[in-house]
Amino acid sequence: MGDTAFGILVMGTIFVVMGGVGLTYAWPDLKRIGRKHAHRHP
């Protein structure tokens, strides 16, 4: 396993962690937007 593979692994891990944190923070807003959309189009 070379440095390139290790770099890809690290970048992938950071990307997944950042995505998870962003989703956690955005989740209430997404639910609110979804509820508005569902209410507007029953």
Phi and psi restraints in degrees (range 20) as a CNS / XPLOR table:
assign (resid 1 and name C) (resid 2 and name N)
       (resid 2 and name CA) (resid 2 and name C) 1.0 -93.0 20.0 2
assign (resid 2 and name N) (resid 2 and name CA)
       (resid 2 and name C) (resid 3 and name N) 1.0 -177.4 20.0 2
assign (resid 2 and name C) (resid 3 and name N)
       (resid 3 and name CA) (resid 3 and name C) 1.0 -64.9 20.0 2
assign (resid 3 and name N) (resid 3 and name CA)
       (resid 3 and name C) (resid 4 and name N) 1.0 -33.8 20.0 2
assign (resid 3 and name C) (resid 4 and name N)
       (resid 4 and name CA) (resid 4 and name C) 1.0 -63.1 20.0 2
assign (resid 4 and name N) (resid 4 and name CA)
       (resid 4 and name C) (resid 5 and name N) 1.0 -46.4 20.0 2
assign (resid 4 and name C) (resid 5 and name N)
       (resid 5 and name CA) (resid 5 and name C) 1.0 -63.0 20.0 2
assign (resid 5 and name N) (resid 5 and name CA)
       (resid 5 and name C) (resid 6 and name N) 1.0 -41.3 20.0 2
assign (resid 5 and name C) (resid 6 and name N)
       (resid 6 and name CA) (resid 6 and name C) 1.0 -64.1 20.0 2
assign (resid 6 and name N) (resid 6 and name CA)
       (resid 6 and name C) (resid 7 and name N) 1.0 -41.4 20.0 2
assign (resid 6 and name C) (resid 7 and name N)
       (resid 7 and name CA) (resid 7 and name C) 1.0 -62.0 20.0 2
assign (resid 7 and name N) (resid 7 and name CA)
       (resid 7 and name C) (resid 8 and name N) 1.0 -43.2 20.0 2
assign (resid 7 and name C) (resid 8 and name N)
       (resid 8 and name CA) (resid 8 and name C) 1.0 -62.7 20.0 2
assign (resid 8 and name N) (resid 8 and name CA)
       (resid 8 and name C) (resid 9 and name N) 1.0 -41.4 20.0 2
assign (resid 8 and name C) (resid 9 and name N)
       (resid 9 and name CA) (resid 9 and name C) 1.0 -63.0 20.0 2
assign (resid 9 and name N) (resid 9 and name CA)
       (resid 9 and name C) (resid 10 and name N) 1.0 -45.1 20.0 2
assign (resid 9 and name C) (resid 10 and name N)
       (resid 10 and name CA) (resid 10 and name C) 1.0 -63.9 20.0 2
assign (resid 10 and name N) (resid 10 and name CA)
       (resid 10 and name C) (resid 11 and name N) 1.0 -46.3 20.0 2
assign (resid 10 and name C) (resid 11 and name N)
       (resid 11 and name CA) (resid 11 and name C) 1.0 -61.0 20.0 2
assign (resid 11 and name N) (resid 11 and name CA)
       (resid 11 and name C) (resid 12 and name N) 1.0 -42.6 20.0 2
assign (resid 11 and name C) (resid 12 and name N)
       (resid 12 and name CA) (resid 12 and name C) 1.0 -62.3 20.0 2
assign (resid 12 and name N) (resid 12 and name CA)
       (resid 12 and name C) (resid 13 and name N) 1.0 -42.2 20.0 2
assign (resid 12 and name C) (resid 13 and name N)
       (resid 13 and name CA) (resid 13 and name C) 1.0 -63.8 20.0 2
assign (resid 13 and name N) (resid 13 and name CA)
       (resid 13 and name C) (resid 14 and name N) 1.0 -46.2 20.0 2
assign (resid 13 and name C) (resid 14 and name N)
       (resid 14 and name CA) (resid 14 and name C) 1.0 -60.6 20.0 2
assign (resid 14 and name N) (resid 14 and name CA)
       (resid 14 and name C) (resid 15 and name N) 1.0 -42.8 20.0 2
assign (resid 14 and name C) (resid 15 and name N)
       (resid 15 and name CA) (resid 15 and name C) 1.0 -60.6 20.0 2
assign (resid 15 and name N) (resid 15 and name CA)
       (resid 15 and name C) (resid 16 and name N) 1.0 -44.8 20.0 2
assign (resid 15 and name C) (resid 16 and name N)
       (resid 16 and name CA) (resid 16 and name C) 1.0 -65.1 20.0 2
assign (resid 16 and name N) (resid 16 and name CA)
       (resid 16 and name C) (resid 17 and name N) 1.0 -43.3 20.0 2
assign (resid 16 and name C) (resid 17 and name N)
       (resid 17 and name CA) (resid 17 and name C) 1.0 -64.4 20.0 2
assign (resid 17 and name N) (resid 17 and name CA)
       (resid 17 and name C) (resid 18 and name N) 1.0 -46.3 20.0 2
assign (resid 17 and name C) (resid 18 and name N)
       (resid 18 and name CA) (resid 18 and name C) 1.0 -61.2 20.0 2
assign (resid 18 and name N) (resid 18 and name CA)
       (resid 18 and name C) (resid 19 and name N) 1.0 -42.6 20.0 2
assign (resid 18 and name C) (resid 19 and name N)
       (resid 19 and name CA) (resid 19 and name C) 1.0 -62.2 20.0 2
assign (resid 19 and name N) (resid 19 and name CA)
       (resid 19 and name C) (resid 20 and name N) 1.0 -41.8 20.0 2
assign (resid 19 and name C) (resid 20 and name N)
       (resid 20 and name CA) (resid 20 and name C) 1.0 -64.5 20.0 2
assign (resid 20 and name N) (resid 20 and name CA)
       (resid 20 and name C) (resid 21 and name N) 1.0 -43.0 20.0 2
assign (resid 20 and name C) (resid 21 and name N)
       (resid 21 and name CA) (resid 21 and name C) 1.0 -65.4 20.0 2
assign (resid 21 and name N) (resid 21 and name CA)
       (resid 21 and name C) (resid 22 and name N) 1.0 -44.0 20.0 2
assign (resid 21 and name C) (resid 22 and name N)
       (resid 22 and name CA) (resid 22 and name C) 1.0 -61.5 20.0 2
assign (resid 22 and name N) (resid 22 and name CA)
       (resid 22 and name C) (resid 23 and name N) 1.0 -41.5 20.0 2
assign (resid 22 and name C) (resid 23 and name N)
       (resid 23 and name CA) (resid 23 and name C) 1.0 -65.1 20.0 2
assign (resid 23 and name N) (resid 23 and name CA)
       (resid 23 and name C) (resid 24 and name N) 1.0 -40.0 20.0 2
assign (resid 23 and name C) (resid 24 and name N)
       (resid 24 and name CA) (resid 24 and name C) 1.0 -61.6 20.0 2
assign (resid 24 and name N) (resid 24 and name CA)
       (resid 24 and name C) (resid 25 and name N) 1.0 -44.0 20.0 2
assign (resid 24 and name C) (resid 25 and name N)
       (resid 25 and name CA) (resid 25 and name C) 1.0 -71.4 20.0 2
assign (resid 25 and name N) (resid 25 and name CA)
       (resid 25 and name C) (resid 26 and name N) 1.0 -34.0 20.0 2
assign (resid 25 and name C) (resid 26 and name N)
       (resid 26 and name CA) (resid 26 and name C) 1.0 -85.3 20.0 2
assign (resid 26 and name N) (resid 26 and name CA)
       (resid 26 and name C) (resid 27 and name N) 1.0 -13.6 20.0 2
assign (resid 26 and name C) (resid 27 and name N)
       (resid 27 and name CA) (resid 27 and name C) 1.0 -55.3 20.0 2
assign (resid 27 and name N) (resid 27 and name CA)
       (resid 27 and name C) (resid 28 and name N) 1.0 -48.1 20.0 2
assign (resid 27 and name C) (resid 28 and name N)
       (resid 28 and name CA) (resid 28 and name C) 1.0 -58.4 20.0 2
assign (resid 28 and name N) (resid 28 and name CA)
       (resid 28 and name C) (resid 29 and name N) 1.0 -41.1 20.0 2
assign (resid 28 and name C) (resid 29 and name N)
       (resid 29 and name CA) (resid 29 and name C) 1.0 -65.2 20.0 2
assign (resid 29 and name N) (resid 29 and name CA)
       (resid 29 and name C) (resid 30 and name N) 1.0 -41.0 20.0 2
assign (resid 29 and name C) (resid 30 and name N)
       (resid 30 and name CA) (resid 30 and name C) 1.0 -63.6 20.0 2
assign (resid 30 and name N) (resid 30 and name CA)
       (resid 30 and name C) (resid 31 and name N) 1.0 -41.8 20.0 2
assign (resid 30 and name C) (resid 31 and name N)
       (resid 31 and name CA) (resid 31 and name C) 1.0 -64.7 20.0 2
assign (resid 31 and name N) (resid 31 and name CA)
       (resid 31 and name C) (resid 32 and name N) 1.0 -40.3 20.0 2
assign (resid 31 and name C) (resid 32 and name N)
       (resid 32 and name CA) (resid 32 and name C) 1.0 -65.0 20.0 2
assign (resid 32 and name N) (resid 32 and name CA)
       (resid 32 and name C) (resid 33 and name N) 1.0 -44.1 20.0 2
assign (resid 32 and name C) (resid 33 and name N)
       (resid 33 and name CA) (resid 33 and name C) 1.0 -62.8 20.0 2
assign (resid 33 and name N) (resid 33 and name CA)
       (resid 33 and name C) (resid 34 and name N) 1.0 -42.6 20.0 2
assign (resid 33 and name C) (resid 34 and name N)
       (resid 34 and name CA) (resid 34 and name C) 1.0 -62.7 20.0 2
assign (resid 34 and name N) (resid 34 and name CA)
       (resid 34 and name C) (resid 35 and name N) 1.0 -39.2 20.0 2
assign (resid 34 and name C) (resid 35 and name N)
       (resid 35 and name CA) (resid 35 and name C) 1.0 -68.6 20.0 2
assign (resid 35 and name N) (resid 35 and name CA)
       (resid 35 and name C) (resid 36 and name N) 1.0 -41.0 20.0 2
assign (resid 35 and name C) (resid 36 and name N)
       (resid 36 and name CA) (resid 36 and name C) 1.0 -59.7 20.0 2
assign (resid 36 and name N) (resid 36 and name CA)
       (resid 36 and name C) (resid 37 and name N) 1.0 -45.8 20.0 2
assign (resid 36 and name C) (resid 37 and name N)
       (resid 37 and name CA) (resid 37 and name C) 1.0 -63.0 20.0 2
assign (resid 37 and name N) (resid 37 and name CA)
       (resid 37 and name C) (resid 38 and name N) 1.0 -43.5 20.0 2
assign (resid 37 and name C) (resid 38 and name N)
       (resid 38 and name CA) (resid 38 and name C) 1.0 -66.5 20.0 2
assign (resid 38 and name N) (resid 38 and name CA)
       (resid 38 and name C) (resid 39 and name N) 1.0 -36.1 20.0 2
assign (resid 38 and name C) (resid 39 and name N)
       (resid 39 and name CA) (resid 39 and name C) 1.0 -70.1 20.0 2
assign (resid 39 and name N) (resid 39 and name CA)
       (resid 39 and name C) (resid 40 and name N) 1.0 -37.3 20.0 2
assign (resid 39 and name C) (resid 40 and name N)
       (resid 40 and name CA) (resid 40 and name C) 1.0 -70.2 20.0 2
assign (resid 40 and name N) (resid 40 and name CA)
       (resid 40 and name C) (resid 41 and name N) 1.0 -34.2 20.0 2
assign (resid 40 and name C) (resid 41 and name N)
       (resid 41 and name CA) (resid 41 and name C) 1.0 -122.1 20.0 2
assign (resid 41 and name N) (resid 41 and name CA)
       (resid 41 and name C) (resid 42 and name N) 1.0 83.1 20.0 2
